[in-house]
C-alpha cells in the first residue's frame, strides 16, 4: 500500500488559503494508520506551536524560528484570551474551527488567514530583517505600549499588523517636554508598499525614528538594508 501526501483540488484562487490550511493540518496531525481522511478535530497547543514554527521556518527559509513570547501572543490570538499565562496555554487544545473557520473577534478573517498573510509578507519582503532579528513581529499593540512608554523619544519596534492581513507596522514613542509619552503606530506596510520602497529605506526616511528597541541606533540596526545608491547621494 502506498500513501501520498495530502492533496486538495481547488477550482478558484480564492480557495487557495483554505486548501493550504487543510494540507497543513492533515500533514501535521494525521496518523499513519488512520482511516482515510480522518484527522483529529482538536490537537494540543504545544503541537500546534511546533507546526507553526516549522511552517514559518520552511516558508521564509530562515534558521530563526519563533520564540516563547511569539507563541504566547499567538495563543492569546487564537484562544481570544488575554488573562491566561503561558503555562496555562500549554495544557490547552486548539480546534480546527479555531484554526481556520472562526473569524477572529473584531476582524474579517480567521487565524490561519492572518498567519498565512504574515508568512507571505515575510518570505517576499522581510526575510533578511527577520533573520537579523530586527522584527519583533508577533506582539500585541497593548504590550508594545507597555514596552515603549518608558523608553526615550523615538524608540521604535516592528510588529505584524493585527488589523490587516499581510502588513507590518512601526510603533514608536513620542515623549513630551513634560515627560509624558505617547505611542504611535504607523499605517501598516503591505508587500506592494515594500516592493515600491523597501522597509529599510522607509525607516531611514522617518526622522522621528531614532533607536530600535531597546536601544540600537537605527542606522546601526538597518544600515545594511539601506539602498546604497540613495545613501551615496545624501
C-alpha positions as CSV (number, residue, x, y, z in Angstrom):
1,X,0.0,0.0,0.0
2,X,1.3,3.4,-1.0
3,X,0.1,6.6,0.6
4,X,0.6,10.0,-1.0
5,X,1.0,13.3,0.8
6,X,-2.4,15.0,1.1
7,X,-3.7,17.0,-1.9
8,X,-6.6,19.4,-2.2
9,X,-8.2,20.2,-5.6
10,X,-9.4,23.7,-6.0
11,X,-11.4,25.4,-8.8
12,X,-10.6,29.1,-7.9
13,X,-7.7,31.0,-6.5
14,X,-9.8,32.3,-3.6
15,X,-9.8,28.7,-2.2
16,X,-6.0,28.5,-2.0
17,X,-5.7,29.7,1.5
18,X,-8.2,27.2,2.8
19,X,-6.6,24.4,0.8
20,X,-3.2,25.2,2.4
21,X,-4.7,25.1,5.9
22,X,-6.3,21.7,5.1
23,X,-3.0,20.3,3.9
24,X,-1.0,21.7,6.8
25,X,-3.5,20.3,9.4
26,X,-3.5,16.9,7.7
27,X,0.3,16.7,7.3
28,X,0.9,17.7,10.9
29,X,-1.8,15.9,12.8
30,X,-3.0,12.8,10.9
31,X,-1.9,9.3,12.0
32,X,-0.1,7.0,9.5
33,X,-2.5,4.1,10.1
34,X,-5.7,6.2,10.2
35,X,-9.0,5.6,8.5
36,X,-8.7,7.5,5.2
37,X,-9.5,11.3,5.5
38,X,-9.9,11.1,9.3
39,X,-7.9,13.7,11.2
40,X,-8.3,14.9,14.8
41,X,-10.6,17.9,15.3
42,X,-8.6,19.1,18.3
43,X,-4.8,19.0,18.9
44,X,-2.5,20.0,21.8
45,X,-1.5,23.7,21.5
46,X,2.1,22.6,22.0
47,X,2.0,20.5,18.8
48,X,0.4,23.4,17.0
49,X,3.3,25.7,18.1
50,X,5.8,23.2,16.7
51,X,3.8,23.0,13.4
52,X,3.6,26.8,13.1
53,X,7.3,27.2,13.8
54,X,8.3,24.5,11.2
55,X,6.0,26.1,8.7
56,X,7.3,29.6,9.3
57,X,11.0,28.5,9.0
58,X,10.3,26.4,5.9
59,X,8.3,29.1,4.1
60,X,10.6,32.0,5.0
61,X,13.7,29.9,4.6
62,X,15.3,31.1,7.8
63,X,17.0,29.4,10.7
64,X,15.5,31.8,13.1
65,X,12.3,30.3,14.3
66,X,9.5,31.5,16.6
67,X,10.3,32.3,20.3
68,X,8.4,31.7,23.5
69,X,7.0,35.2,23.5
70,X,5.7,34.7,19.9
71,X,3.9,31.5,21.0
72,X,2.3,33.4,23.9
73,X,1.0,36.1,21.6
74,X,-0.3,33.5,19.1
75,X,-2.1,31.7,21.9
76,X,-3.8,34.9,23.0
77,X,-4.9,35.5,19.5
78,X,-6.3,32.0,18.6
79,X,-7.9,31.4,22.0
80,X,-9.1,35.1,22.4
81,X,-7.8,35.0,26.0
82,X,-5.6,37.7,27.4
83,X,-5.7,36.6,31.0
84,X,-4.1,33.2,30.8
85,X,-0.4,32.6,31.5
86,X,2.0,30.9,29.0
87,X,1.8,27.7,31.1
88,X,-2.0,27.7,31.1
89,X,-2.0,27.8,27.3
90,X,0.5,24.8,27.1
91,X,-2.2,22.5,28.6
92,X,-4.9,23.5,26.1
93,X,-6.1,22.0,22.9
94,X,-6.9,24.0,19.7
95,X,-9.6,23.0,17.3
96,X,-9.7,23.1,13.5
97,X,-12.5,25.6,13.8
98,X,-10.3,28.0,15.9
99,X,-7.5,27.5,13.4
100,X,-9.3,28.0,10.1
101,X,-13.1,28.5,10.5
102,X,-13.9,31.0,13.2
103,X,-13.5,34.7,12.4
104,X,-11.2,36.4,14.9
105,X,-13.0,38.9,17.2
106,X,-13.4,42.3,15.5
107,X,-11.8,41.1,12.3
108,X,-12.9,39.8,9.0
109,X,-10.5,36.8,8.8
110,X,-9.5,33.6,10.5
111,X,-6.3,32.9,12.5
112,X,-4.8,30.9,9.6
113,X,-5.7,33.6,7.0
114,X,-3.9,36.1,9.2
115,X,-0.9,33.8,9.9
116,X,-0.6,32.9,6.2
117,X,-0.5,36.6,5.3
118,X,2.4,37.1,7.7
119,X,4.2,34.1,6.1
120,X,3.7,35.6,2.6
121,X,4.8,39.1,3.6
122,X,7.9,37.8,5.4
123,X,9.2,35.5,2.7
124,X,8.6,38.1,0.0
125,X,9.8,41.3,1.7
126,X,11.1,40.7,5.2
127,X,13.3,37.6,5.2
128,X,16.6,39.4,5.8
129,X,15.1,41.7,8.5
130,X,13.6,38.7,10.3
131,X,16.8,36.7,10.1
132,X,18.7,39.7,11.6
133,X,16.2,39.7,14.4
134,X,15.1,43.3,13.6
135,X,11.4,42.5,13.6
136,X,9.7,41.7,16.9
137,X,6.7,40.7,14.8
138,X,4.3,38.6,16.9
139,X,3.4,41.1,19.7
140,X,0.2,42.8,20.7
141,X,-0.4,46.6,20.4
142,X,-1.1,46.7,24.1
143,X,2.2,45.0,25.0
144,X,4.0,47.4,22.6
145,X,2.7,50.3,24.5
146,X,3.9,48.8,27.8
147,X,7.4,48.3,26.3
148,X,7.8,51.7,24.7
149,X,6.1,54.0,27.1
150,X,9.1,54.2,29.4
151,X,11.7,54.5,26.6
152,X,13.4,57.6,25.2
153,X,11.8,59.7,22.5
154,X,12.0,58.0,19.0
155,X,12.4,54.4,20.3
156,X,10.6,52.1,17.9
157,X,9.9,48.4,17.1
158,X,8.3,46.5,14.2
159,X,5.3,44.2,14.6
160,X,2.9,42.4,12.3
161,X,-0.4,44.2,11.9
162,X,-3.4,42.8,13.9
163,X,-6.0,44.6,11.8
164,X,-4.8,43.7,8.3
165,X,-3.6,40.5,6.5
166,X,0.0,40.7,5.4
167,X,1.0,44.0,7.0
168,X,4.0,45.2,9.1
169,X,3.7,48.3,11.2
170,X,6.2,50.5,13.1
171,X,5.3,51.6,16.6
172,X,7.3,54.4,18.2
173,X,7.2,56.6,21.3
174,X,6.8,60.4,21.4
175,X,7.9,62.0,24.6
176,X,6.7,65.4,25.5
177,X,8.6,68.2,27.3
178,X,6.7,67.4,30.5
179,X,8.0,63.8,30.3
180,X,4.7,62.3,29.2
181,X,4.8,59.6,26.5
182,X,2.5,58.6,23.6
183,X,2.9,55.5,21.5
184,X,2.0,55.9,17.8
185,X,1.6,53.2,15.2
186,X,2.3,54.0,11.5
187,X,-0.2,52.7,8.9
188,X,0.9,49.1,8.1
189,X,3.0,48.5,5.0
190,X,1.9,45.7,2.6
191,X,4.0,43.6,0.3
192,X,3.0,46.0,-2.5
193,X,4.2,49.0,-0.5
194,X,7.5,47.3,0.3
195,X,8.1,46.4,-3.4
196,X,7.9,50.1,-4.2
197,X,10.3,51.2,-1.4
198,X,12.0,48.8,1.0
199,X,11.4,48.7,4.7
200,X,14.9,49.8,5.4
201,X,14.6,52.9,3.3
202,X,11.2,53.7,4.7
203,X,12.7,53.6,8.2
204,X,15.6,55.7,7.1
205,X,13.2,58.3,5.7
206,X,11.3,58.7,9.0
207,X,13.2,61.2,11.1
208,X,11.1,60.6,14.2
209,X,12.6,57.0,14.4
210,X,15.8,57.0,16.3
211,X,16.6,53.8,18.2
212,X,15.3,50.3,17.6
213,X,14.0,48.9,20.9
214,X,15.7,48.6,23.3
215,X,18.5,51.0,22.4
216,X,20.1,50.3,19.0
217,X,20.7,53.4,16.8
218,X,18.5,52.8,13.7
219,X,21.4,53.3,11.2
220,X,23.4,50.7,13.1
221,X,20.5,48.3,13.0
222,X,19.2,48.9,9.5
223,X,22.2,50.4,7.7
224,X,23.0,47.2,5.8
225,X,19.4,47.3,4.5
226,X,19.5,50.8,3.1
227,X,19.6,51.4,-0.7
228,X,23.3,52.1,-1.2
229,X,22.8,54.2,-4.3
230,X,20.5,56.6,-2.5
231,X,22.8,56.6,0.6
232,X,25.6,57.8,-1.6
233,X,23.5,60.7,-2.9
234,X,22.7,62.1,0.6
